Amino acid sequence: MKFATSLALAAGLAALACGSASAQQQQRTQVQRTQEGNTANSYSTLTDRDRLLSQIWDLTNEEMLRAKVLLEGPRKSFSVENLSPIEALGIHARTEAERRKYAEKFVRAFRADVERSLAWNRAFTEAMQRLYPNDPVIDYSGVPAAQAPVGAADALGVPRGLVIEPPKRQPTQPARVPR
């Protein structure tokens, strides 16, 4: 790929040295063909990174190639940058059975990731208790109280002492229209 581009650039430099307009046009055409070929090849072949991703997501080479193309099409505009190949395949499934297959693969991968995250959290909590048994994970001293619903604070694990309950709203009456 780099060699072909270098060759095309060398031909272009030679054309410039000769001052030939025809040679310059030939050089531009050669560079354009090389770039188009490189682009086409990038969607029809798998890189080492692509093969690694296909193993991680348990996809065949054919599935990975299709996902690669999908992720460069409209999905690139419509989705977040980190959309996985399996999600792209599921979104663009050609049949309900295919959609179900990718959904199940994604759910298995997601569940495994949640289990790893929870195991990490347990290990972190145990290490924190063992290494710093008398220290809180988050020190709220010096943090000013904020206006928020107590339920939200409870859900986030924020001490209630840091919460100022917002005033309750009065129900609004519908406006009366004179007759």
PEPE-V897949 format. One record per residue. N is the residue number from 1. RES is the residue in one small letter. OMEGA is omega in radians with two decimals (NA if undefined). D_CENTER is the distance of its C-alpha to the mean C-alpha in Angstrom with 2 decimals. Layout:
BEGIN
n:N res:RES omega:OMEGA d_center:D_CENTER
n:N res:RES omega:OMEGA d_center:D_CENTER
END
This chain:
BEGIN
n:1 res:m omega:3.13 d_center:28.38
n:2 res:k omega:-3.14 d_center:29.35
n:3 res:f omega:-3.13 d_center:32.97
n:4 res:a omega:3.11 d_center:33.02
n:5 res:t omega:3.10 d_center:31.63
n:6 res:s omega:3.12 d_center:34.15
n:7 res:l omega:3.14 d_center:36.87
n:8 res:a omega:3.11 d_center:36.09
n:9 res:l omega:3.10 d_center:36.14
n:10 res:a omega:3.11 d_center:39.41
n:11 res:a omega:3.12 d_center:40.89
n:12 res:g omega:3.11 d_center:39.93
n:13 res:l omega:3.10 d_center:41.62
n:14 res:a omega:3.13 d_center:44.67
n:15 res:a omega:3.12 d_center:44.80
n:16 res:l omega:3.14 d_center:44.66
n:17 res:a omega:3.13 d_center:47.44
n:18 res:c omega:3.14 d_center:49.57
n:19 res:g omega:-3.08 d_center:48.82
n:20 res:s omega:3.10 d_center:48.53
n:21 res:a omega:3.13 d_center:46.59
n:22 res:s omega:3.13 d_center:46.41
n:23 res:a omega:3.10 d_center:44.98
n:24 res:q omega:3.13 d_center:42.39
n:25 res:q omega:3.11 d_center:41.32
n:26 res:q omega:3.14 d_center:41.18
n:27 res:q omega:3.13 d_center:38.98
n:28 res:r omega:3.12 d_center:36.53
n:29 res:t omega:3.14 d_center:36.46
n:30 res:q omega:3.13 d_center:35.87
n:31 res:v omega:-3.14 d_center:32.93
n:32 res:q omega:3.12 d_center:31.41
n:33 res:r omega:3.13 d_center:31.94
n:34 res:t omega:-3.13 d_center:30.42
n:35 res:q omega:3.12 d_center:27.24
n:36 res:e omega:3.11 d_center:27.03
n:37 res:g omega:3.12 d_center:27.71
n:38 res:n omega:3.12 d_center:25.01
n:39 res:t omega:-3.14 d_center:22.43
n:40 res:a omega:3.14 d_center:23.82
n:41 res:n omega:-3.10 d_center:23.88
n:42 res:s omega:3.12 d_center:20.24
n:43 res:y omega:-3.12 d_center:19.41
n:44 res:s omega:3.09 d_center:22.27
n:45 res:t omega:3.11 d_center:21.87
n:46 res:l omega:3.05 d_center:19.53
n:47 res:t omega:3.07 d_center:18.97
n:48 res:d omega:3.11 d_center:19.32
n:49 res:r omega:3.11 d_center:15.59
n:50 res:d omega:-3.14 d_center:15.20
n:51 res:r omega:3.09 d_center:18.00
n:52 res:l omega:3.10 d_center:16.55
n:53 res:l omega:3.14 d_center:13.32
n:54 res:s omega:3.08 d_center:15.82
n:55 res:q omega:-3.14 d_center:17.80
n:56 res:i omega:-3.09 d_center:15.11
n:57 res:w omega:3.13 d_center:14.22
n:58 res:d omega:3.13 d_center:17.96
n:59 res:l omega:3.04 d_center:17.90
n:60 res:t omega:3.09 d_center:20.82
n:61 res:n omega:3.13 d_center:20.84
n:62 res:e omega:3.12 d_center:21.56
n:63 res:e omega:-3.13 d_center:18.60
n:64 res:m omega:3.09 d_center:16.27
n:65 res:l omega:3.14 d_center:18.04
n:66 res:r omega:3.12 d_center:17.64
n:67 res:a omega:3.14 d_center:13.89
n:68 res:k omega:3.11 d_center:13.79
n:69 res:v omega:-3.14 d_center:15.97
n:70 res:l omega:-3.10 d_center:14.23
n:71 res:l omega:3.07 d_center:10.88
n:72 res:e omega:3.13 d_center:13.23
n:73 res:g omega:-3.14 d_center:15.26
n:74 res:p omega:3.13 d_center:14.98
n:75 res:r omega:-3.13 d_center:11.54
n:76 res:k omega:3.13 d_center:10.40
n:77 res:s omega:-3.01 d_center:12.39
n:78 res:f omega:-2.99 d_center:11.98
n:79 res:s omega:3.06 d_center:8.35
n:80 res:v omega:-3.08 d_center:5.37
n:81 res:e omega:-3.05 d_center:4.09
n:82 res:n omega:3.08 d_center:1.10
n:83 res:l omega:-3.10 d_center:4.28
n:84 res:s omega:3.09 d_center:6.70
n:85 res:p omega:-3.09 d_center:10.04
n:86 res:i omega:3.09 d_center:11.94
n:87 res:e omega:3.11 d_center:10.45
n:88 res:a omega:3.12 d_center:11.22
n:89 res:l omega:3.13 d_center:14.56
n:90 res:g omega:3.12 d_center:15.27
n:91 res:i omega:-3.10 d_center:14.78
n:92 res:h omega:-3.14 d_center:16.99
n:93 res:a omega:-3.11 d_center:19.34
n:94 res:r omega:3.11 d_center:22.85
n:95 res:t omega:3.08 d_center:24.68
n:96 res:e omega:3.14 d_center:24.53
n:97 res:a omega:3.12 d_center:25.10
n:98 res:e omega:3.11 d_center:22.11
n:99 res:r omega:3.13 d_center:19.90
n:100 res:r omega:3.13 d_center:21.48
n:101 res:k omega:-3.13 d_center:21.00
n:102 res:y omega:3.09 d_center:17.19
n:103 res:a omega:3.14 d_center:17.12
n:104 res:e omega:3.09 d_center:19.35
n:105 res:k omega:-3.11 d_center:17.38
n:106 res:f omega:3.13 d_center:14.22
n:107 res:v omega:3.11 d_center:16.58
n:108 res:r omega:3.14 d_center:18.21
n:109 res:a omega:-3.14 d_center:15.13
n:110 res:f omega:3.14 d_center:14.07
n:111 res:r omega:3.12 d_center:17.72
n:112 res:a omega:3.13 d_center:18.09
n:113 res:d omega:3.09 d_center:15.26
n:114 res:v omega:3.12 d_center:17.00
n:115 res:e omega:3.09 d_center:20.26
n:116 res:r omega:3.14 d_center:19.20
n:117 res:s omega:3.12 d_center:18.02
n:118 res:l omega:3.10 d_center:21.33
n:119 res:a omega:3.10 d_center:23.31
n:120 res:w omega:-3.14 d_center:21.92
n:121 res:n omega:3.10 d_center:22.83
n:122 res:r omega:3.14 d_center:26.27
n:123 res:a omega:3.11 d_center:26.83
n:124 res:f omega:-3.12 d_center:25.93
n:125 res:t omega:3.11 d_center:28.28
n:126 res:e omega:3.14 d_center:31.02
n:127 res:a omega:3.12 d_center:30.78
n:128 res:m omega:3.14 d_center:30.95
n:129 res:q omega:-3.12 d_center:33.99
n:130 res:r omega:-3.07 d_center:35.63
n:131 res:l omega:-3.10 d_center:35.16
n:132 res:y omega:-3.00 d_center:35.57
n:133 res:p omega:-3.08 d_center:37.43
n:134 res:n omega:-3.11 d_center:38.79
n:135 res:d omega:3.05 d_center:35.82
n:136 res:p omega:3.10 d_center:33.31
n:137 res:v omega:3.08 d_center:29.60
n:138 res:i omega:3.13 d_center:29.41
n:139 res:d omega:-3.10 d_center:32.58
n:140 res:y omega:-3.12 d_center:33.14
n:141 res:s omega:3.14 d_center:36.48
n:142 res:g omega:3.12 d_center:36.85
n:143 res:v omega:-3.13 d_center:34.07
n:144 res:p omega:3.10 d_center:35.64
n:145 res:a omega:-3.13 d_center:35.70
n:146 res:a omega:3.11 d_center:33.45
n:147 res:q omega:-3.12 d_center:34.09
n:148 res:a omega:3.07 d_center:31.92
n:149 res:p omega:-3.14 d_center:32.67
n:150 res:v omega:3.13 d_center:33.87
n:151 res:g omega:3.12 d_center:31.76
n:152 res:a omega:3.12 d_center:28.54
n:153 res:a omega:3.12 d_center:29.89
n:154 res:d omega:-3.12 d_center:30.83
n:155 res:a omega:-3.12 d_center:27.41
n:156 res:l omega:3.14 d_center:25.88
n:157 res:g omega:3.11 d_center:28.73
n:158 res:v omega:3.13 d_center:30.22
n:159 res:p omega:-3.12 d_center:34.02
n:160 res:r omega:3.11 d_center:35.96
n:161 res:g omega:3.13 d_center:38.14
n:162 res:l omega:-3.06 d_center:35.38
n:163 res:v omega:2.99 d_center:35.13
n:164 res:i omega:-3.11 d_center:37.40
n:165 res:e omega:3.11 d_center:37.48
n:166 res:p omega:3.12 d_center:37.09
n:167 res:p omega:3.14 d_center:40.21
n:168 res:k omega:3.14 d_center:40.39
n:169 res:r omega:3.07 d_center:40.26
n:170 res:q omega:3.10 d_center:43.35
n:171 res:p omega:-3.13 d_center:43.01
n:172 res:t omega:3.10 d_center:43.58
n:173 res:q omega:3.09 d_center:46.51
n:174 res:p omega:3.13 d_center:46.29
n:175 res:a omega:3.12 d_center:48.17
n:176 res:r omega:3.13 d_center:51.67
n:177 res:v omega:3.14 d_center:52.83
n:178 res:p omega:-3.13 d_center:56.58
n:179 res:r omega:NA d_center:58.57
END
